Amino acid sequence: MRAAPYPAGRPRRLRRDGWTRRLVAEHRLCVDDLIWPIFVIEGSGLSVPVAAMPGVDRVTLDRLEGHVAEAARLGIPAVALFPATPAEKKDSEGTEALNPDNLICSAARLLKRAYPGIGLIGDVALDPYTEHGHDGVIRDGYVHNDDTLAVLTRQSVNQAQAGIDVIAPSDMMDGRVGAIRAALDAAGLIDTRIMSYAAKYASAFYGPFRDALGSAKSLQSQQGGGDKTTYQMDPANSDEAMREVEADLREGADMVMVKPGMPYLDIVRRVSERFEVPTFAYQVSGEYSMIVAAVERGWMERERAMLESLLGFKRAGAAGVLSYFAVEAARRLQGAAA
């Protein structure tokens, strides 16, 4: 039905007062929509700032419980763990990913004891563990799909046995969701969920994240500078994303993710509408750093820009958002609800 034309129809009537705007708001952002990505490092007593991500720290295990305390108090449902593996533990095959006492597994056991009510999401890919910085193993100068699957399945079981609730494969190898689901089920881990990075693009927006994990230098050391375009998606493609999501769902993914977030809101919308499954978006490091940099220069208001960017994901159809703003946003949202 068409709205009445002006002057009988005046859309501004519903914008006049705050209470009216609240009544007719189509989308809302709440703490339950937020997932907080966390970087863990080796050592003790350390909180190391990420230079390219002001306000974000890498923390050692002995500081992790305190680091997560506010997120737990605010009711953030889940945190996503990312390990900054020291160079001496990296090799060409990413074998540290299979160590039951590696950073991510140790962090999972610690957080499960401290905060049993918080969900733990584990990144599954080999780039934090390989000396070349790629998400898989290399054979004859090429990231080999099936040889990588053999490692990813063992990595997934290793994490789930340590207490990771949600396996999040971010590698973009073909068939990895099915292989991981089969391995988890064979190990009796039938309740471990899979949040697939189903549409992960080869993006320039990952730069600060790679600095945080130490994989940027590894990639740059490769002949030609190294890139991930042979397995991550071409930013020009959207129909391909639909095929990737469908494949992952058929293989057993419980939830899917689009990464990056803000430059790919059209993909979030298409995925959520077409498949009607829980669809998440990752507001990646470059998106976070752009907003913070503009705020530091006085070009934007921090709180408004932060909340508006997160609300945009909900409007596009996302069930939730991984964001480095999660704790700050939750603090603001809880304060507004009080």
N, C-alpha and C positions, 0 to 999 in steps of 0.2 A: 504494500500500500504506500502511495506517495504522501509525504507530509504536506500539510496545508501551506500554500505559498504565503510569502510576506504580503501584507502585515498581519494576517491572521496567525500565521506560523512564525514564531520568533524563537529559534533554538537557544538564544542567549538567556531565555527565562530559566532554563534548567541549569545555567551556570552562575546564576546571580549570587546564591548563598552557598556557604560551605556544606551545610546539611543537605541541600539539594544535590550538590555534586557527589556527595557520599552515597546518597540513595540510588543514583542512577549510574554509578561507576560500573563499567562492564568487566573490568579485571582488577584484581588486587594482588599485591605482593605481600607475602608473609614469611615468617622465619622458616616455616616448613618447606619453603621452596628452595632453600639454600644448602649448598654443599661447599665445604671449605677445603681447598687444596693446601697441603702442608709439605714443606721440604725438610727432610731429615739428613743430618750429616754425622760423620764419625767424630770421636773426640769426647771431651767432657767439659761441662760448664760453659758452653758456647752458644751464643745467638749471633749469627753472622748475617748482617744485612745484605740483601741482593741489590747491588748498585743500580741495576737497570729497572728495579721495581721498588721504589721508595715505600717504606712501610711494611715490606715483606722480609721476614728473616728465615734463615735456615737454622735449625736447632739440633743440638745433640740429644741423644736419648734421655739423658738425665734431666733435661729441661722440658721434655715433651709433655709430661703430665701437666705441668704448670702452664705450658703454652696453650694447651687445649682446654684448660679449666673454664675460661670465659665462654667458649663455644658451647661447652656442656651446660653451663649455667643458663645461657640464653636459649637453649633448646634446639640448636642446630642439629638436624637429624643425622648427618653423616659428614665424615671428613675423608678426603682422598689423599693417599700417601705417595710421595715421590722421593726416591733416595738419590742423594748426591754421592755416588760411589767414588772413593779415592782412586787415583790413576793406577796405583800399584795393584789394585784388585780387578782391573779391567783386562780383558784379553780379546782375541779375535772371535771367540765363540760365546762370550757373555756368560761364562760358567758361574760367576758370582750370583747370578739370578737363581741358581739351584741350591745355594747354600741356605740351609734351614735357619742359620743364625745371621743372615744378611740384615741390612738396615731395615728393610720393609717388614720382614718377618719379626724381627726383634721389636720394632715399633708396634706391630699389631698385637703381640702378646702383652706388651706393657699397657696399651690403651684398653684392651679388653678387660684387664684387671681393674684399671682405674675407672673406666667409664663404660660399663657393660651395655648401657642403653644407647650408645652412639654407634651407628653403622660405620664400618670400615670398608673403603673402596681401594682396591689395589691395582695400580697400573701394571699391565702386562705387556711388555715389549723389551727388547734387548738393548736399546740405545743407552740406558744408564750404565750398562755393564760392558759394552764393547769399546775397544780402543779406537775403532774407526767411527763410532758415533751413529751407526745405522741401527735400525730396529730389528735386524735379522742377521743371519750369518752370510758371509760373502763367499761365493764360489766363482772362480774365473772372472772376478771383477764385477759380479752381479749379485744382488741380494737374492738368495735362493729361497724360494717359497716353501717347499716341502721340508727341506732340512731345518728351516726356521720353525715350522710347526712342531717338529719333534722336541725342540727346546721349549717352546711356549707352553705346550701341554704340561710338561714337568714343572715349569715355573708356576703355572696356575695352581697345580695341586700343592706345591710347596707353600704358596701363600695361603691357600684355603686351610691347610692343616695348621698354620700358625694363627688363624683367627680372622683372616680377611673374609668379610661377608659377601662382597660383590667383586667379582673379577671383571676388570675393565680392560680388555685387549685393545691397545691403541696402535698396533703395528701395521694394520691394513694388509696383512697377508690373506690370500684367497683361502677359504675353507677353515680359517682358524677358529671360528665360533663352534662349528661342529666338532672339530678335533678336541677343543677344550671341554665342551659339554660331555663328550664321551669319556674323556679322561677323568673328569670330576665324578661322573656317575660310577665309573669303574672303581674309584677310590672310596665309594660310599658317601660322597659329598653332594648328595642330591639336592640339598637345600641351598647350596651356594649359588647365588644369582650371577648372571652375566649382564653387564651393561656394556654393550658393544659400541666402540667408536666406529659407528657404521658409515658415516660420511665425514671422513677426516681429510681435509684439503692440504695440499702442499702450499703452505701459506708463509708469507713474510712476517706474520704476526706472532710467530713462535720465538722470535729472537731472544727476548729477555729470559724466557723459560730455559732455553738451551744454555744460556750463561749461568743460570742458577744451578743447573745439573752438571755443568762442565762438559756437555756434549758438543758445544759449538766449536771449540778448538779442535776436537777430534774430527768433526766433519770437515772443517777448513783444511785439515792436514791431508785430506784425500786429494788425489789427482783431479784437477778441474774444480776444486773447492768443495766438492761433495754436495749432493742434494738428495731429496727423497721423492723425486717426481716419478720414479718407476714403480712406486707402490702407493704413495698418497695421491689423492685425487686432483685433477686439473681444476683450478678455480673457474674455468669457463663452463663447466658441466653441471647441470642439475638433473637431467633425466638419468644420468649414470648414478647419481645418489639414490634414486628410487630403486634401481636394480641392486645396489649394494645393501640397502636397508632390507629389502625383501629377502635377499640371500641370507643375511644374518638372522632374520626372524625365522626363516625356514630351518636354519641350523640349530636353533634353540636359544637365541638371545631373549632375555626377559625384558630388557629395556634397551633403547638405542640412544646414541648421542650424535650431535652435529658439532663439528669443531673446525675452525673458530665459530664464534657466535654472532656478533653484531654484523659482520659483513655477509653473513649467510642466513639471515632471518627468513629469507624466501624459502630456503631449504627446510628450516624448522617448520614453517607453515605447511609446506607440501607434505613433509613426512607425517606430521601430527594429523593432518586431515585425511591422508590416504590410508594410513595403517592403523590409526586409532589405538596406538600403544603408547606407554609412557616414553615420552621423547624429551631428552635433556639437551642442554646446550652448554658449551664451555666458553665463558668469557675469558679468553686466553690472556697470557701475559702482556702481549702487545696492546690489547684493548685496555687493560688495566693501566698500563704505563702511559698510554696516550692521554687518558683522562687525568691521571695524577699530574703529568707534566703540564697540561693546560691549566690545571688548578694552581700549580706552583707559580705559574706565570701571571696569575690573576685574570685569566681569560674565561674561566668558568667557576661557578659555585660548586664546591665539592659535593655536598650532600645532595643537592638537586640533581646534579649530573649522574652521580652514583645510582640513586634510586630510579631515575628516569631510564637509565640504561638497563637496569635489571627488570623494570616493569615491561620494557619492550620485548623481552624474551617471553614473558607471560602472555602478552598480547599476541605474539606470533604463534602461540600454542604450546610452549614448553611446559612440561610438568615441573621442572626445576632447573636450577642454574648452578654450575660450578663457577665460583667467583672468588678472587682474592679479596674482594670487598665483603665477604660473607659475614664476618664477625662485626665489622663496622655497621653494615646494613642491619643486621639483627639487633644490634644495640639501639639503633634509631627506631626500628619497627616496634621493638618491645617498649621503648619509651613512649611512642605514640599510642600504643594500646593500653598503657597503664592509666 
